[in-house]
């Protein structure tokens, strides 16, 4: 008899408890979703910054390589000129003997 009177209150309380649990679980789920979304957007921003830095670094490296190639070509031209001057000096100091006819 006591359970007959308690049964409608018990079922409504149990229903409210289940609904409250579902609402609280959805709240926790959405909170975690927004937290993960924020972390993911932060990671993407960090990756974009890394990509930008890598592009700048690559551009600077390309510029340095071009400058190095220019310096190398100028140095090689100067070395070739020096080599020609040394050969000219050697031939001027040691003239070739004339062949008798």
Contact map, one row per residue, 1 for C-alpha under 8 A:
11111000000000000000000000000000000000000000000000000000000000000000000000000000000000000000000000000
11111100000000000000000000000000000000000000000000000000000000000000000000000000000000000000000000000
11111110000000000000000000000000000000000000000000000000000000000000000000000000000000000000000000000
11111111000000000000000000000000000000000000000000000000000000000000000000000000000000000000000000000
11111111100000000000000000000000000000000000000000000000000000000000000000000000000000000000000000000
01111111110000000000000000000000000000000000000000000000000000000000000000000000000000000000000000000
00111111111000000000000000000000000000000000000000000000000000000000000000000000000000000000000000000
00011111111100000000000000000000000000000000000000000000000000000000000000000000000000000000000000000
00001111111110000000000000000000000000000000000000000000000000000000000000000000000000000000000000000
00000111111111000000000000000000000000000000000000000000000000000000000000000000000000000000000000000
00000011111111100000000000000000000000000000000000000000000000000000000000000000000000000000000000000
00000001111111110000000000000000000000000000000000000000000000000000000000000000000000000000000000000
00000000111111111000000000000000000000000000000000000000000000000000000000000000000000000000000000000
00000000011111111100000000000000000000000000000000000000000000000000000000000000000000000000000000000
00000000001111111110000000000000000000000000000000000000000000000000000000000000000000000000000000000
00000000000111111111000000000000000000000000000000000000000000000000000000000000000000000000000000000
00000000000011111111100000000000000000000000000000000000000000000000000000000000000000000000000000000
00000000000001111111110000000000000000000000000000000000000000000000000000000000000000000000000000000
00000000000000111111111000000000000000000000000000000000000000000000000000000000000000000000000000000
00000000000000011111111100000000000000000000000000000000000000000000000000000000000000000000000000000
00000000000000001111111110000000000000000000000000000000000000000000000000000000000000000000000000000
00000000000000000111111111000000000000000000000000000000000000000000000000000000000000000000000000000
00000000000000000011111111100000000000000000000000000000000000000000000000000000000000000000000000000
00000000000000000001111111110000000000000000000000000000000000000000000000000000000000000000000000000
00000000000000000000111111111000000000000000000000000000000000000000000000000000000000000000000000000
00000000000000000000011111111100000000000000000000000000000000000000000000000000000000000000000000000
00000000000000000000001111111110000000000000000000000000000000000000000000000000000000000000000000000
00000000000000000000000111111111000000000000000000000000000000000000000000000000000000000000000000000
00000000000000000000000011111111100000000000000000000000000000000000000000000000000000000000000000000
00000000000000000000000001111111110000000000000000000000000000000000000000000000000000000000000000000
00000000000000000000000000111111111000000000000000000000000000000000000000000000000000000000000000000
00000000000000000000000000011111111100000000000000000000000000000000000000000000000000000000000000000
00000000000000000000000000001111111110000000000000000000000000000000000000000000000000000000000000000
00000000000000000000000000000111111111000000000000000000000000000000000000000000000000000000000000000
00000000000000000000000000000011111111100000000000000000000000000000000000000000000000000000000000000
00000000000000000000000000000001111111110000000000000000000000000000000000000000000000000000000000000
00000000000000000000000000000000111111111000000000000000000000000000000000000000000000000000000000000
00000000000000000000000000000000011111111100000000000000000000000000000000000000000000000000000000000
00000000000000000000000000000000001111111110000000000000000000000000000000000000000000000000000000000
00000000000000000000000000000000000111111111000000000000000000000000000000000000000000000000000000000
00000000000000000000000000000000000011111111100000000000000000000000000000000000000000000000000000000
00000000000000000000000000000000000001111111110000000000000000000000000000000000000000000000000000000
00000000000000000000000000000000000000111111111000000000000000000000000000000000000000000000000000000
00000000000000000000000000000000000000011111111100000000000000000000000000000000000000000000000000000
00000000000000000000000000000000000000001111111110000000000000000000000000000000000000000000000000000
00000000000000000000000000000000000000000111111111000000000000000000000000000000000000000000000000000
00000000000000000000000000000000000000000011111111100000000000000000000000000000000000000000000000000
00000000000000000000000000000000000000000001111111110000000000000000000000000000000000000000000000000
00000000000000000000000000000000000000000000111111111000000000000000000000000000000000000000000000000
00000000000000000000000000000000000000000000011111111100000000000000000000000000000000000000000000000
00000000000000000000000000000000000000000000001111111110000000000000000000000000000000000000000000000
00000000000000000000000000000000000000000000000111111111000000000000000000000000000000000000000000000
00000000000000000000000000000000000000000000000011111111100000000000000000000000000000000000000000000
00000000000000000000000000000000000000000000000001111111110000000000000000000000000000000000000000000
00000000000000000000000000000000000000000000000000111111111000000000000000000000000000000000000000000
00000000000000000000000000000000000000000000000000011111111100000000000000000000000000000000000000000
00000000000000000000000000000000000000000000000000001111111110000000000000000000000000000000000000000
00000000000000000000000000000000000000000000000000000111111111000000000000000000000000000000000000000
00000000000000000000000000000000000000000000000000000011111111100000000000000000000000000000000000000
00000000000000000000000000000000000000000000000000000001111111110000000000000000000000000000000000000
00000000000000000000000000000000000000000000000000000000111111111000000000000000000000000000000000000
00000000000000000000000000000000000000000000000000000000011111111100000000000000000000000000000000000
00000000000000000000000000000000000000000000000000000000001111111110000000000000000000000000000000000
00000000000000000000000000000000000000000000000000000000000111111111000000000000000000000000000000000
00000000000000000000000000000000000000000000000000000000000011111111100000000000000000000000000000000
00000000000000000000000000000000000000000000000000000000000001111111110000000000000000000000000000000
00000000000000000000000000000000000000000000000000000000000000111111111000000000000000000000000000000
00000000000000000000000000000000000000000000000000000000000000011111111100000000000000000000000000000
00000000000000000000000000000000000000000000000000000000000000001111111110000000000000000000000000000
00000000000000000000000000000000000000000000000000000000000000000111111111000000000000000000000000000
00000000000000000000000000000000000000000000000000000000000000000011111111100000000000000000000000000
00000000000000000000000000000000000000000000000000000000000000000001111111110000000000000000000000000
00000000000000000000000000000000000000000000000000000000000000000000111111111000000000000000000000000
00000000000000000000000000000000000000000000000000000000000000000000011111111100000000000000000000000
00000000000000000000000000000000000000000000000000000000000000000000001111111110000000000000000000000
00000000000000000000000000000000000000000000000000000000000000000000000111111111000000000000000000000
00000000000000000000000000000000000000000000000000000000000000000000000011111111100000000000000000000
00000000000000000000000000000000000000000000000000000000000000000000000001111111110000000000000000000
00000000000000000000000000000000000000000000000000000000000000000000000000111111111000000000000000000
00000000000000000000000000000000000000000000000000000000000000000000000000011111111100000000000000000
00000000000000000000000000000000000000000000000000000000000000000000000000001111111110000000000000000
00000000000000000000000000000000000000000000000000000000000000000000000000000111111111000000000000000
00000000000000000000000000000000000000000000000000000000000000000000000000000011111111100000000000000
00000000000000000000000000000000000000000000000000000000000000000000000000000001111111110000000000000
00000000000000000000000000000000000000000000000000000000000000000000000000000000111111111000000000000
00000000000000000000000000000000000000000000000000000000000000000000000000000000011111111100000000000
00000000000000000000000000000000000000000000000000000000000000000000000000000000001111111110000000000
00000000000000000000000000000000000000000000000000000000000000000000000000000000000111111111000000000
00000000000000000000000000000000000000000000000000000000000000000000000000000000000011111111100000000
00000000000000000000000000000000000000000000000000000000000000000000000000000000000001111111110000000
00000000000000000000000000000000000000000000000000000000000000000000000000000000000000111111111100000
00000000000000000000000000000000000000000000000000000000000000000000000000000000000000011111111000000
00000000000000000000000000000000000000000000000000000000000000000000000000000000000000001111111000000
00000000000000000000000000000000000000000000000000000000000000000000000000000000000000000111111100000
00000000000000000000000000000000000000000000000000000000000000000000000000000000000000000011111110000
00000000000000000000000000000000000000000000000000000000000000000000000000000000000000000010011111000
00000000000000000000000000000000000000000000000000000000000000000000000000000000000000000000001111100
00000000000000000000000000000000000000000000000000000000000000000000000000000000000000000000000111110
00000000000000000000000000000000000000000000000000000000000000000000000000000000000000000000000011111
00000000000000000000000000000000000000000000000000000000000000000000000000000000000000000000000001111
00000000000000000000000000000000000000000000000000000000000000000000000000000000000000000000000000111
